[in-house]
Amino acid sequence: MHKAGIKMLLLAATYLACCVYAQASEQVITIGASLSSEKMEFEFKQAVNALNRRHLKSRILFNSTTILMDSNPIRSALDICDKLLAQHVYTVVASHPNSTDHSPISVSYTCGYYNIPVVGISARDSAFSDVNVHKMFLRTVPPFAHQADVWLELLVNLTWHKVIFVYSADEEGRSVLSRFQTLAEEHNIRIEPSVKYAPGEKNYTSVLAPILKHTSRVILLSASTEDAEVIYRDADVLGMTGEGWAWIVSEQAFDAYNIPVGFLGVHLVNGTNEVNHIKDAVQVIGHAFWSLLDTENISNPPTECKDIDSWTDGEKVYNELIKTQLNGETGQVSFNSEGDRLNPMYDIMNINGNRRSMSVGLYGHQEKVLGLRMMGRNITWPGNTQEKPKGEKISRNLTIVTLKEKPFVEVLPMPKDGVCRPVAPAVHAFLCKNASQDNCCMGYCMDMLARIAEKVKFNFTIHLSKDGLFGSFEKHNGSDKKYWNGMMGELMTKEADLIVAPLTINPERANGIDFTKPFKYQGLNILVRKTQKDSSLASFLQPFQDTLWILVGLSVHVVALVLYLLDRFSPFGRFKLAKSDDTEEDALNLSSAMWFSWGVLLNSGIGEGTPRSFSARVLGMVWAGFAMIIVASYTANLAAFLVLDRPEALISGIDDPRLRNPNKKFKYATVKGSATEMYFKRQVELSTMYRNMDKQKKYYTAEDAIEDIRIGELQAFIWDSPRLEYEAASDCDLTTTGDLFGRSGLGIGLPKNSPWTHEVSMAVLDMHESGFMEQLDNRWILVDSKSSCPESNSAPATLGLTNMAGVFMMVAGGIVAGVLLIFIEIAYKRHRGLKEKELELARNAADRWRGNIEKRKKLRATWQYLHALKDTNEIDLKSEEP
């Protein structure tokens, strides 16, 4: 006995020593729990034991203590004080009373007062998100208000932008509405209207009936199960649960027994699996204490409700709890600053034609992917149809606004018979009204509109913009407030349903309206009038400079003179070869040398008067080589100056110095209030150009600016490239210059969140794929091949009279000179003939006079002779007489 007593004492001492050692080496953390059933108490203890087994080497030992939650809040609070706090609990896991869904509000209040953290595993009331009231509460389930996140993703996925929000006039309803409104603003989803109802009523017809007046057909319902049953009944009577409507309801409302076919709802995955939430809550607590106690020590919590002071380290524990993140049984577990569960998993539920709920999508964090994933297109919609509702009450009679802008929209007067007929190349022509006047509209956009209406199946009427403008967001008519005018203003004030015109897509307009996919991609370009080079009468002299022409002319005469001298003084020249009478005439005189020199230069035939001497002939061959080079060079340069002498653009492009640094003589502009003006206003590097255009004459239509380009009042017009290409192809005096800049697209404008946006966009894409838009381009814009204008600036131009007028004038001058010279020659010849005749007459007179003198002399001599003879005879007679 004695030995046995000693042995027992030794065992007791050993046990006490072990306990003291254990207490010295381990810190015991007691986790309390207020649960719904004994089974949940067992699961909780198992979870705590598993926590200890997972970290055997840790110096922290977790202990557990539990109570069953009483449905009476007062008794529940007393149990917390008497049964849990007395066990030194560092944190409490709270569920709900058995067979009820009462919230653990008494647990939160009691523990919160002493700064003891509470981890809720079933409470989803939005009130627990208020950190001012429930400052130490966090939960592994999200509040009901967070369903708004899933609703928003559903709306974005289904492309609905206008909804009617029906909610209960209690804290839960207001919380869901507030959260949804905050999220909707970020995604441009509009609530029209929000409908509040009093919970617990027996009839909601008066609440639901006004909804029928609104255009939206998408209803978001936040209601309890009991209220939802009454709402579904009354909505069915009003015809609001059939085809064309869409309902997205809360989790509680989805559980109503009479929920109609086609309704959508959400269901929290593992939302009612209390065992899994207990395991995740214990894991969160374990990770938080391992992390916290690894760096610092904490004090002991209060042990009874009589303590006045709260736990000083309770906030440290709470902050560590909400920072904890782990992958648990219910998915990724993390918390926001209010202690609410983040990234929960939701099933997207749908009531099919058999009135059974089925999952059609998933929302939440799974495999590092956060967001909504819809499972195919197997959703059943109200009315038991598979076709997704458009989300709005839609009229298929649409109003189209447009304006005159060739070649997209051409406006012609209405024929006398009142029937619009297309004029080639148009395929369609439609009635379009301008105030009280009827016109006919046709063009690129009208042919496109006809095809879209056929594909999307709607009817339309067309009217022209009241002020004829595209639209700009500015102060107009002295107003202090900015607003949109033009077609943009009419669309935003719901005077029109679509803008079908060459409307440029830009950020300013996209903020106010929706655009379809671009039906044509384009850029900005510059239209100018062609500047024709002046072709003077001396155009044919352009290949050579004046100095060269003078030297060539001087060379001709110098060579002619040297040829004459060489042939004159050479011993083998014509002057030295013979002494005959005709040698002098056949010799190379100065005139013949001049004729030879010009004949070689101009490649004309030389029939006579060629050099005879060897020295002169050597010079003649050198001169012939010189003439060949000169003529070949002249011919080549003449082609460059005359054949490629084409009209030029006044400027080179958008970077031309005359645009960047303008002067008063050079004016350029764009259309006031257009997308082009917005582009210049938006671009910092083009601000100088914008300010300069703002000072110039204002143009409100492209037609006015193009007309001023034609008459020379405006030097450059900056506008959309398709219109300018069309004008340049239609008028050979106009041309576009430089590369495209400010590239953008032309689109069809619709009101924000219009139900037609998607269908019209798809129709535009289909027309691109089918080649229809290319056909429109070829028919209306790319008409260059049919134009009579030169095809390109690099192709040779055809020479005209203006180019060669100088040559013809030279020939005419030669003719005139020849005629004048022949008159001079005739006059000279006449003058010389008269002198010769006078000389001849004088010579004849002198000859006759000389003849007469000679006759007289001869007669006198004869008479003298006769007299002498007579005298002789008389003497002889006298001598004979004696």
VEXLOMI-571276 format. One line per 4 residues: number of its first residue (from 1); their letters; for each residue z, x, y of C-alpha. Coordinates in steps of 0.05 Angstrom, whole numbers, plus 5000, padded with zeros to 4 digits. Layout:
BEGIN
NUM) A) Z/X/Y  ...
This chain:
BEGIN
1) MHKA) 5000/5000/5000  5019/5055/5046  4954/5091/5031  4915/5027/5041
5) GIKM) 4948/5016/5109  4931/5085/5131  4860/5075/5108  4856/5010/5148
9) LLLA) 4883/5045/5210  4831/5099/5203  4775/5048/5197  4801/5010/5258
13) ATYL) 4805/5074/5298  4735/5092/5277  4709/5023/5298  4745/5027/5365
17) ACCV) 4716/5096/5377  4647/5071/5361  4656/5013/5407  4681/5058/5463
21) YAQA) 4621/5104/5450  4574/5046/5450  4602/5020/5514  4596/5089/5544
25) SEQV) 4525/5099/5522  4495/5028/5529  4494/4975/5584  4497/4903/5558
29) ITIG) 4452/4854/5595  4467/4781/5579  4410/4732/5586  4430/4660/5593
33) ASLS) 4388/4599/5577  4391/4525/5590  4343/4494/5539  4320/4428/5514
37) SEKM) 4341/4431/5440  4378/4471/5388  4312/4493/5359  4294/4524/5426
41) EFEF) 4362/4557/5428  4347/4590/5361  4278/4612/5386  4310/4641/5447
45) KQAV) 4360/4683/5407  4305/4707/5362  4265/4729/5423  4324/4768/5451
49) NALN) 4335/4802/5383  4262/4820/5380  4269/4851/5449  4326/4896/5424
53) RRHL) 4287/4915/5362  4226/4934/5402  4266/4986/5441  4318/5014/5393
57) KSRI) 4326/5079/5432  4339/5044/5498  4408/5049/5529  4403/4975/5547
61) LFNS) 4429/4923/5498  4407/4851/5511  4455/4795/5493  4440/4721/5493
65) TTIL) 4479/4658/5509  4452/4587/5512  4470/4516/5529  4433/4450/5522
69) MDSN) 4409/4423/5589  4441/4357/5608  4397/4304/5639  4451/4291/5690
73) PIRS) 4443/4343/5745  4517/4345/5761  4539/4357/5689  4483/4407/5682
77) ALDI) 4509/4446/5743  4580/4445/5714  4555/4472/5648  4522/4529/5684
81) CDKL) 4588/4547/5718  4633/4538/5657  4589/4562/5600  4538/4610/5627
85) LAQH) 4567/4646/5687  4630/4660/5648  4588/4702/5599  4566/4750/5654
89) VYTV) 4493/4727/5654  4445/4771/5693  4390/4719/5692  4378/4649/5665
93) VASH) 4319/4618/5629  4312/4544/5646  4273/4490/5609  4283/4415/5616
97) PNST) 4329/4363/5586  4311/4337/5517  4262/4277/5516  4253/4278/5592
101) DHSP) 4211/4317/5641  4266/4325/5693  4263/4390/5730  4318/4443/5726
105) ISVS) 4334/4434/5799  4409/4437/5787  4402/4503/5750  4361/4531/5808
109) YTCG) 4410/4508/5861  4472/4534/5824  4445/4601/5804  4409/4610/5870
113) YYNI) 4473/4603/5907  4501/4664/5870  4434/4703/5872  4425/4699/5797
117) PVVG) 4350/4696/5781  4324/4635/5743  4260/4638/5701  4232/4568/5692
121) ISAR) 4188/4554/5631  4168/4482/5642  4181/4462/5715  4115/4451/5751
125) DSAF) 4139/4414/5812  4110/4442/5876  4179/4439/5908  4200/4501/5870
129) SDVN) 4149/4542/5909  4192/4535/5971  4228/4602/5974  4274/4577/6028
133) VHKM) 4305/4527/5980  4292/4559/5912  4297/4632/5932  4315/4660/5863
137) FLRT) 4267/4617/5822  4205/4641/5785  4166/4608/5729  4118/4623/5673
141) VPPF) 4078/4560/5688  4039/4547/5752  4056/4489/5798  4013/4426/5795
145) AHQA) 3986/4443/5864  3949/4503/5835  3901/4455/5801  3866/4457/5869
149) DVWL) 3841/4527/5852  3806/4500/5790  3778/4440/5827  3748/4485/5879
153) ELLV) 3713/4529/5828  3686/4467/5794  3657/4442/5859  3625/4509/5875
157) NLTW) 3596/4512/5804  3569/4441/5809  3543/4453/5881  3581/4395/5912
161) HKVI) 3603/4406/5984  3630/4339/6006  3687/4305/5970  3736/4247/5978
165) FVYS) 3807/4268/5965  3854/4214/5939  3927/4235/5936  3997/4205/5932
169) ADEE) 4041/4201/5992  4095/4245/5963  4110/4319/5964  4067/4334/5903
173) GRSV) 4006/4299/5933  4014/4334/6000  4021/4402/5967  3957/4394/5928
177) LSRF) 3919/4370/5989  3946/4427/6033  3926/4480/5982  3857/4449/5971
181) QTLA) 3843/4445/6046  3860/4518/6055  3813/4539/5998  3758/4490/6019
185) EEHN) 3751/4520/6088  3734/4588/6057  3679/4557/6014  3651/4508/6066
189) IRIE) 3671/4446/6027  3685/4386/6070  3734/4330/6056  3708/4262/6079
193) PSVK) 3757/4230/6080  3827/4244/6050  3855/4178/6024  3931/4172/6018
197) YAPG) 3963/4118/5975  4035/4098/5964  4057/4114/5892  4082/4058/5847
201) EKNY) 4038/4002/5876  4008/3948/5831  3940/3945/5865  3899/3998/5901
205) TSVL) 3835/3959/5917  3848/3961/5992  3857/4036/5988  3793/4049/5948
209) APIL) 3745/4000/5981  3734/4040/6045  3709/4098/6002  3645/4059/5989
213) KHTS) 3624/4067/6062  3622/4143/6058  3563/4183/6032  3603/4228/5985
217) RVIL) 3607/4206/5913  3654/4260/5888  3727/4239/5883  3786/4286/5872
221) LSAS) 3847/4249/5848  3918/4275/5849  3962/4221/5817  4015/4210/5766
225) TEDA) 3996/4180/5699  4023/4111/5718  3988/4108/5785  3923/4134/5755
229) EVIY) 3921/4076/5706  3922/4026/5763  3872/4066/5804  3823/4070/5746
233) RDAD) 3827/3995/5736  3813/3978/5809  3759/4031/5816  3722/4001/5756
237) VLGM) 3724/3933/5789  3694/3963/5853  3638/3997/5813  3662/4067/5829
241) TGEG) 3665/4093/5757  3592/4084/5740  3529/4126/5746  3522/4166/5810
245) WAWI) 3597/4178/5817  3637/4240/5797  3713/4243/5787  3756/4305/5779
249) VSEQ) 3828/4287/5765  3895/4321/5758  3930/4337/5692  3976/4277/5697
253) AFDA) 3920/4230/5716  3877/4255/5658  3931/4230/5609  3921/4157/5630
257) YNIP) 3903/4113/5571  3846/4078/5608  3811/4139/5638  3736/4122/5643
261) VGFL) 3679/4158/5607  3652/4219/5644  3714/4239/5682  3732/4312/5688
265) GVHL) 3802/4341/5688  3842/4404/5675  3892/4421/5622  3939/4481/5624
269) VNGT) 3930/4522/5561  3999/4530/5527  4028/4487/5582  4074/4449/5536
273) NEVN) 4086/4505/5485  4159/4518/5500  4167/4570/5446  4113/4615/5474
277) HIKD) 4139/4608/5545  4209/4627/5520  4181/4690/5488  4142/4708/5552
281) AVQV) 4203/4695/5596  4247/4741/5553  4194/4795/5554  4189/4791/5630
285) IGHA) 4265/4798/5636  4266/4856/5587  4211/4895/5623  4244/4882/5691
289) FWSL) 4312/4910/5669  4282/4970/5633  4244/4987/5696  4302/4974/5744
293) LDTE) 4358/5009/5705  4314/5069/5692  4320/5088/5765  4386/5058/5789
297) NISN) 4450/5022/5768  4467/4950/5785  4533/4915/5794  4559/4860/5750
301) PPTE) 4542/4787/5766  4595/4735/5784  4633/4705/5725  4653/4637/5753
305) CKDI) 4633/4588/5807  4699/4599/5843  4673/4665/5869  4655/4660/5942
309) DSWT) 4609/4720/5945  4540/4721/5915  4513/4776/5871  4493/4834/5915
313) DGEK) 4442/4862/5866  4412/4795/5848  4354/4803/5897  4337/4871/5866
317) VYNE) 4332/4839/5798  4290/4781/5826  4242/4828/5861  4234/4869/5798
321) LIKT) 4221/4805/5758  4164/4780/5803  4132/4850/5802  4128/4850/5727
325) QLNG) 4060/4841/5694  4046/4837/5619  4001/4805/5568  4043/4753/5533
329) ETGQ) 4036/4695/5486  4009/4650/5542  3960/4701/5570  3968/4750/5626
333) VSFN) 4036/4738/5659  4045/4756/5732  4075/4723/5793  4060/4714/5867
337) SEGD) 4110/4725/5923  4137/4654/5914  4151/4667/5840  4094/4622/5816
341) RLNP) 4054/4642/5755  3987/4674/5770  3923/4674/5729  3940/4618/5681
345) MYDI) 3888/4592/5632  3861/4521/5641  3815/4481/5597  3763/4440/5633
349) MNIN) 3767/4372/5599  3715/4316/5596  3718/4245/5569  3655/4238/5526
353) GNRR) 3618/4175/5505  3667/4163/5449  3724/4163/5498  3752/4227/5469
357) SMSV) 3772/4286/5511  3736/4351/5497  3736/4420/5528  3673/4437/5567
361) GLYG) 3697/4499/5603  3751/4550/5614  3784/4576/5677  3831/4635/5684
365) HQEK) 3841/4707/5664  3813/4727/5597  3788/4795/5575  3792/4822/5646
369) VLGL) 3749/4765/5672  3777/4717/5724  3740/4654/5741  3706/4592/5714
373) RMMG) 3663/4593/5651  3628/4529/5633  3607/4519/5560  3534/4498/5564
377) RNIT) 3510/4433/5595  3544/4384/5548  3583/4346/5601  3583/4271/5599
381) WPGN) 3582/4239/5668  3605/4170/5691  3558/4117/5666  3554/4155/5600
385) TQEK) 3496/4197/5625  3480/4271/5616  3448/4278/5684  3493/4310/5736
389) PKGE) 3506/4265/5796  3480/4291/5863  3548/4281/5894  3524/4238/5952
393) KISR) 3495/4170/5964  3423/4191/5972  3366/4155/6007  3297/4175/5984
397) NLTI) 3266/4157/6051  3272/4221/6090  3258/4236/6163  3219/4300/6176
401) VTLK) 3218/4336/6243  3165/4387/6259  3127/4415/6319  3058/4440/6336
405) EKPF) 3048/4512/6312  2979/4534/6287  2961/4542/6231  3024/4513/6201
409) VEVL) 3023/4447/6238  2963/4423/6278  2970/4359/6318  2908/4317/6332
413) PMPK) 2901/4251/6369  2902/4188/6326  2831/4162/6312  2812/4095/6340
417) DGVC) 2817/4062/6272  2889/4085/6264  2877/4124/6200  2892/4198/6195
421) RPVA) 2839/4237/6158  2844/4311/6140  2797/4359/6174  2776/4421/6134
425) PAVH) 2810/4463/6111  2866/4411/6109  2877/4370/6046  2928/4321/6074
429) AFLC) 2938/4289/6142  3000/4248/6160  3021/4202/6216  3070/4238/6262
433) KNAS) 3101/4205/6323  3114/4238/6389  3159/4190/6428  3116/4127/6432
437) QDNC) 3050/4162/6417  3020/4166/6347  2986/4230/6325  2958/4261/6262
441) CMGY) 2991/4323/6234  2958/4370/6185  2961/4443/6167  2996/4493/6121
445) CMDM) 3064/4458/6124  3035/4388/6115  2998/4408/6052  3062/4441/6027
449) LARI) 3104/4379/6045  3057/4334/6005  3067/4377/5943  3143/4381/5951
453) AEKV) 3149/4305/5960  3108/4296/5897  3153/4343/5857  3220/4321/5884
457) KFNF) 3200/4247/5890  3218/4224/5959  3183/4186/6015  3181/4211/6086
461) TIHL) 3164/4196/6158  3147/4251/6208  3161/4258/6281  3151/4316/6330
465) SKDG) 3209/4352/6362  3230/4317/6426  3230/4381/6468  3179/4419/6426
469) LFGS) 3227/4476/6411  3251/4508/6347  3322/4510/6371  3372/4559/6402
473) FEKH) 3447/4559/6408  3458/4566/6482  3482/4530/6544  3428/4481/6563
477) NGSD) 3416/4438/6625  3475/4467/6662  3525/4450/6607  3587/4493/6600
481) KKYW) 3586/4485/6525  3536/4517/6478  3498/4472/6430  3434/4472/6390
485) NGMM) 3371/4443/6420  3301/4433/6390  3291/4417/6317  3357/4450/6300
489) GELM) 3395/4402/6345  3360/4341/6315  3377/4363/6245  3450/4376/6261
493) TKEA) 3458/4309/6297  3427/4275/6235  3365/4252/6272  3325/4285/6217
497) DLIV) 3336/4302/6144  3289/4362/6138  3254/4412/6184  3185/4426/6156
501) APLT) 3156/4478/6203  3150/4554/6207  3225/4560/6219  3249/4632/6214
505) INPE) 3311/4643/6172  3363/4682/6211  3439/4689/6211  3450/4645/6273
509) RANG) 3412/4586/6244  3441/4596/6173  3510/4585/6202  3491/4516/6225
513) IDFT) 3443/4491/6171  3421/4505/6100  3354/4537/6084  3311/4533/6022
517) KPFK) 3283/4594/5989  3230/4623/6037  3162/4591/6029  3130/4651/6064
521) YQGL) 3154/4721/6079  3132/4750/6145  3151/4795/6202  3141/4803/6276
525) NILV) 3079/4832/6306  3047/4842/6374  2985/4806/6399  2944/4840/6453
529) RKTQ) 2875/4833/6482  2825/4884/6460  2807/4936/6512  2732/4951/6507
533) KDSS) 2713/5021/6527  2667/5021/6588  2597/5042/6568  2567/5073/6630
537) LASF) 2493/5087/6640  2507/5159/6624  2538/5143/6555  2486/5185/6520
541) LQPF) 2510/5245/6559  2581/5239/6532  2571/5288/6473  2568/5347/6520
545) QDTL) 2609/5364/6580  2576/5370/6647  2581/5446/6647  2544/5449/6581
549) WILV) 2489/5404/6605  2480/5448/6667  2477/5510/6624  2426/5479/6577
553) GLSV) 2382/5458/6635  2388/5526/6667  2372/5561/6601  2307/5522/6594
557) HVVA) 2281/5548/6660  2307/5619/6652  2274/5624/6583  2208/5595/6611
561) LVLY) 2208/5647/6667  2223/5705/6620  2168/5681/6572  2118/5680/6629
565) LLDR) 2137/5750/6652  2136/5780/6582  2068/5751/6567  2042/5770/6636
569) FSPF) 2060/5843/6634  2053/5856/6559  1991/5899/6543  1977/5849/6487
573) GRFK) 1981/5788/6531  1923/5743/6547  1917/5775/6616  1898/5844/6586
577) LAKS) 1854/5825/6526  1788/5809/6558  1752/5812/6624  1714/5748/6614
581) DDTE) 1714/5694/6665  1757/5645/6623  1813/5695/6606  1853/5676/6667
585) EDAL) 1853/5603/6649  1876/5613/6576  1932/5660/6595  2006/5635/6594
589) NLSS) 2020/5614/6664  2088/5592/6691  2072/5518/6681  2053/5529/6608
593) AMWF) 2115/5570/6596  2158/5513/6624  2122/5463/6579  2132/5507/6518
597) SWGV) 2207/5516/6532  2219/5441/6540  2175/5425/6480  2215/5470/6434
601) LLNS) 2282/5441/6458  2259/5368/6451  2222/5381/6385  2155/5358/6413
605) GIGE) 2087/5385/6391  2061/5447/6427  1985/5445/6428  1969/5500/6478
609) GTPR) 1999/5550/6524  2038/5589/6471  2060/5661/6481  2011/5714/6455
613) SFSA) 2051/5777/6461  2100/5798/6406  2158/5806/6454  2148/5735/6481
617) RVLG) 2142/5706/6412  2208/5738/6390  2242/5705/6449  2207/5639/6430
621) MVWA) 2237/5642/6359  2307/5655/6386  2299/5597/6434  2276/5552/6376
625) GFAM) 2341/5569/6337  2382/5555/6399  2347/5488/6408  2360/5469/6335
629) IIVA) 2436/5482/6341  2440/5445/6408  2402/5384/6382  2443/5380/6316
633) SYTA) 2509/5385/6355  2486/5332/6404  2466/5285/6348  2532/5292/6311
637) NLAA) 2574/5281/6374  2531/5223/6396  2548/5187/6331  2622/5199/6344
641) FLVL) 2619/5174/6415  2572/5115/6405  2574/5092/6333  2651/5094/6328
645) DRPE) 2661/5071/6399  2705/5010/6383  2753/4966/6424  2824/4992/6424
649) ALIS) 2892/4959/6427  2929/4967/6492  2992/4991/6457  3009/5025/6391
653) GIDD) 3067/4982/6367  3139/4964/6379  3158/5036/6394  3105/5043/6448
657) PRLR) 3134/5073/6512  3103/5017/6553  3147/4967/6517  3210/5010/6519
661) NPNK) 3201/5031/6591  3161/4974/6623  3131/4971/6692  3112/4913/6736
665) KFKY) 3038/4916/6717  3052/4912/6642  3082/4844/6621  3103/4823/6551
669) ATVK) 3141/4763/6526  3161/4718/6467  3178/4644/6462  3243/4625/6497
673) GSAT) 3298/4602/6449  3260/4624/6387  3283/4665/6328  3243/4723/6356
677) EMYF) 3283/4722/6420  3348/4718/6379  3324/4780/6341  3315/4820/6405
681) KRQV) 3381/4794/6432  3417/4815/6368  3387/4885/6362  3423/4936/6406
685) ELST) 3364/4984/6407  3319/4929/6433  3366/4904/6487  3324/4935/6543
689) MYRN) 3263/4897/6519  3303/4832/6515  3329/4840/6586  3259/4854/6611
693) MDKQ) 3230/4793/6577  3286/4751/6604  3265/4770/6675  3191/4752/6663
697) KKYY) 3157/4685/6661  3188/4639/6609  3143/4614/6553  3166/4554/6513
701) TAED) 3107/4549/6466  3064/4602/6432  3001/4568/6457  3018/4581/6530
705) AIED) 3032/4655/6517  2968/4665/6476  2927/4631/6531  2956/4680/6582
709) IRIG) 2938/4738/6536  2865/4713/6537  2861/4709/6612  2898/4774/6624
713) ELQA) 2961/4745/6656  3003/4773/6598  2991/4840/6565  3029/4832/6500
717) FIWD) 3058/4773/6461  3110/4785/6406  3112/4730/6353  3110/4714/6278
721) SPRL) 3056/4754/6242  3022/4694/6207  3007/4659/6272  2983/4723/6306
725) EYEA) 2939/4741/6247  2909/4672/6250  2895/4678/6325  2865/4748/6318
729) ASDC) 2819/4724/6262  2797/4664/6304  2785/4702/6369  2749/4769/6368
733) DLTT) 2777/4788/6436  2848/4788/6408  2880/4836/6359  2948/4852/6329
737) TGDL) 2975/4922/6337  3026/4966/6303  3065/4955/6239  3107/4893/6222
741) FGRS) 3180/4896/6242  3239/4848/6239  3218/4823/6170  3245/4755/6151
745) GLGI) 3224/4691/6117  3202/4621/6136  3242/4565/6104  3253/4491/6104
749) GLPK) 3316/4471/6141  3366/4419/6115  3435/4397/6138  3494/4436/6111
753) NSPW) 3509/4418/6038  3450/4371/6034  3439/4344/5964  3365/4359/5971
757) THEV) 3373/4434/5983  3372/4455/5910  3314/4410/5889  3271/4429/5949
761) SMAV) 3286/4503/5937  3266/4497/5864  3202/4462/5885  3185/4519/5932
765) LDMH) 3199/4571/5878  3155/4532/5829  3098/4531/5880  3104/4606/5887
769) ESGF) 3101/4616/5812  3042/4569/5803  3001/4604/5857  2999/4543/5903
773) MEQL) 3030/4582/5962  2977/4636/5953  2923/4582/5958  2954/4558/6023
777) DNRW) 2954/4629/6050  2881/4637/6033  2863/4569/6062  2901/4572/6127
781) ILVD) 2921/4643/6146  2879/4696/6111  2813/4675/6143  2791/4746/6165
785) SKSS) 2735/4748/6113  2704/4687/6144  2709/4714/6215  2651/4743/6252
789) CPES) 2696/4797/6281  2690/4869/6256  2729/4877/6192  2766/4940/6208
793) NSAP) 2773/4992/6262  2751/5047/6215  2683/5017/6199  2623/5038/6240
797) ATLG) 2606/4992/6297  2536/4966/6310  2506/4999/6372  2487/4951/6427
801) LTNM) 2450/4953/6493  2513/4972/6529  2519/5035/6487  2446/5057/6495
805) AGVF) 2432/5028/6564  2430/5098/6594  2375/5120/6547  2333/5059/6565
809) MMVA) 2348/5070/6638  2325/5142/6630  2259/5118/6599  2252/5066/6653
813) GGIV) 2266/5121/6704  2213/5164/6671  2163/5106/6676  2180/5093/6748
817) AGVL) 2176/5168/6763  2108/5171/6728  2082/5111/6767  2108/5141/6832
821) LIFI) 2078/5209/6816  2010/5178/6799  2010/5143/6866  2028/5209/6899
825) EIAY) 1974/5243/6859  1923/5189/6879  1944/5193/6951  1941/5268/6949
829) KRHR) 1874/5265/6915  1848/5217/6967  1874/5260/7022  1845/5322/6991
833) GLKE) 1779/5285/6978  1774/5264/7051  1785/5335/7073  1734/5359/7023
837) KELE) 1686/5306/7047  1697/5325/7119  1687/5397/7100  1625/5377/7062
841) LARN) 1600/5338/7121  1617/5395/7166  1584/5443/7118  1523/5397/7113
845) AADR) 1522/5390/7189  1528/5464/7196  1474/5474/7144  1429/5425/7179
849) WRGN) 1446/5457/7245  1434/5525/7215  1370/5498/7185  1348/5470/7250
853) IEKR) 1365/5535/7283  1326/5571/7230  1269/5522/7238  1271/5531/7312
857) KKLR) 1274/5606/7303  1216/5602/7254  1180/5554/7300  1194/5597/7359
861) ATWQ) 1172/5657/7320  1111/5619/7299  1097/5599/7369  1109/5668/7392
865) YLHA) 1065/5693/7337  1013/5642/7354  1021/5658/7427  1017/5730/7411
869) LKDT) 0957/5717/7367  0926/5675/7420  0939/5728/7470  0907/5778/7425
873) NEID) 0848/5734/7413  0840/5723/7487  0842/5797/7498  0792/5806/7444
877) LKSE) 0747/5755/7476  0754/5784/7541  0738/5852/7513  0678/5823/7479
881) EP) 0653/5790/7541  0636/5852/7578
